[in-house]
């Protein structure tokens, strides 16, 4: 059996990079609120611990919503990515 070397096309590399970048951005955005908890809790008049549940709320919404949105978008949103300007992919 001969092993053939499989390489990704340029389109697949761009899509993989975009997926990795967006996953990083969304994953780290969950922790942005942690640095702002004191200000958030002070401005709305709740304790820091209660404001901390915002992090859990975002994580739960992200975990539940991502598969649903992905399924919806993949079913109804078929666009030729070559026609989109590059800045829309990032």
Secondary structure, 3 states (H helix, E strand, C coil): CCCCCCCCCHHHHHHHHHHHHHHHHHHHHCCHHHHCHHHHHHHHCCCHHHHHHHHHHHHHHHHHHHHHHHHHHHHHCCCCHHHCCHHHHC
